[in-house]
Amino acid sequence: MPHPASPSLFPTDAPASDAAGWVTAHCDGGARGNPGPAGYGAIVQDSAGHVLAELSGFLGVRSNNVAEYAGLLACLGWALEHGHPRLRVVSDSLLMVRQMEGRFKVKSPDLLPLWQEARRRAARLERFEIAHALRHKNKDADRLANLAMDRGQRGAEAAVEVVSA
């Protein structure tokens, strides 16, 4: 059931075109099988489009929706740790985007704590926006999620990789 978005997390008083001070993260998560070996990936860019970080992590055997939330949490954590108070997230997970917007309820007991943590982190930012994009507009994040799954399936010790530009 849909319910209204929280105005504290999704303010509409400033125009979206105001790019100053914003970073944008494209994130993705996936699982090979559902559940199966899972990973997330994300690209974080400044307002000029310069890559600030590439994030990816192997999660073990998880569902694709858990992997999507892991990608979102990684982006939120990176923004908070690096002092970026305005974050736009783009994801191809319509379920996660609608849940974060408050339009869909979180019914899964596996997703509820991840959603709660994502909301807590988003509330610590000055501004937070999230948007849905079709899969073909999220190719770089998808590539990083697949690399994380590859690393994990090879048994690589480095389950999480952060590359900052």
N, C-alpha and C positions, 0 to 999 in steps of 0.2 A: 504494500500500500504506500502510495506517495505521501510525504508530509513536507511541510515548508522547509526551505533551507534556513540555516542559522545566519542572520544578518551579520553577526560578529565575525564569521569566517569568510563570508562572501559579500563584502560591501560593494555597493553599486554607486557610491557617490563620486568616484573618480573615473574618468573615461579610460577604457581599455587601451586606447591609443597612446596614453601617456607612458612611454617606455622607460623613462629615467628611473634608474635604481632597480629595475626589474631584472631577474634572471628567469630563464625558461628552461624547464627540464622536460625532455621527452622520455617517458619511462615505459617499460614493457616487462612482462613476466610470462613464463610459459612452463609447461610440463610435458614431458614425452610420455604420454599415457596420462590418465587423469584419475587418480594420482599417479605420479611417476617422477623420475629424476627432473628436478625443477631448478630454475634460475631466473634471475632478473637482470635487466640492463637499463642504463639511463645515460643520456647525454645532457649535460648542463651547459647552457650558453648565456653570455651576457646580452645586453640589449642590442649590441652591434652584430651579434651572431657568432662571436668568437667562442670556441669551446673552452670552458673553464674546467670541466672534469668529465671523465667517462667512468661510470660506476657499473660494476657487475658482481654478482655473487651466486654461488651454488647453494642450494637450500636443502639438499637431500631429497627424499621422496615426499612430495607435497602436491597439492592441487594447483591448477593453473590460476585460480582466483587468489590463493594464498601467495603465489609468486607475484601476481600483479600488485598486491598490497605491499609485499616486500620491496618492490621497486619504488613505490610511492614513499614508503618510510625511509628508504635510502636517500631519496631526493630531499625530503623534508629535513632529515638529519644533516645532510651535507649543507643545506642552506643555513641552518641554525649554527652549525659548527664554524662556518666560514663567514658569518656576519652579513648574510644577505637577507634583509627583512621582507623583501617582496618577491614572491615566487609564483610563477605560472607553471602548471603541470599539464602536459598533454599526454593522454593515454588512449590506447585503442580498446580498453576495457570499459564498455558502456556500463556494465554492472557497477564497477568500482566508482566511476565518475558519478553516476546517479546516486549511489549511496553516500558519497562524500558531499554531494549537493543537498542531501536530505530528501531527495525525491523518491528513493527506494529505501525500504527498511532493511536492516541487516538481520537476516533470519538464521544464518549459519553460525553455529557455535564456534567454528574454526575462524571465521572472519570477524566476529564481534570484537575480540580484544585488539585485533589489528586495526580495525576501523576506529575504535576508541583511542588508540595510541596516535593514529594519523590525525584525528580531530584535535587531540591535545597539542601535538606538534604544530599543526596549522594555526592553532589559536595563539601560539607564541610568536608568530610572525606579525609584522605590521599589516601586511596584505597577503592574501592567498587566493588564487584562482585555479580552477581545474576545468579542463575541456576535453571532450571526446574528439578523436580523429580516426579516420579509417586507417586500417593496417598499413597501407602503402605509404602513408605520411609519417610512419613511425619506424622506418627501416633500420636506422642506426641503432635505436634502442633494442629492436628485435635481434639484430646481429650480436649485440653485446650479451643479451639474455642467452642466445644459443651458444656463444663462446663459454659462458659460465656453466651451462649444462655439459658442454664438451669437457671442460676442465674437471668437473665433478665426476663424470662418468669414467674418466681416465684415472681417477683417484688422486688428482693433484691436491697437494696440501693447501695451496693458496686458494681457499674457497671464495674469498672476497678480494677483488682487485679494484683499486682506485688509481686512476691515472689523471693527474691534473696537468693542464697545459701551462 
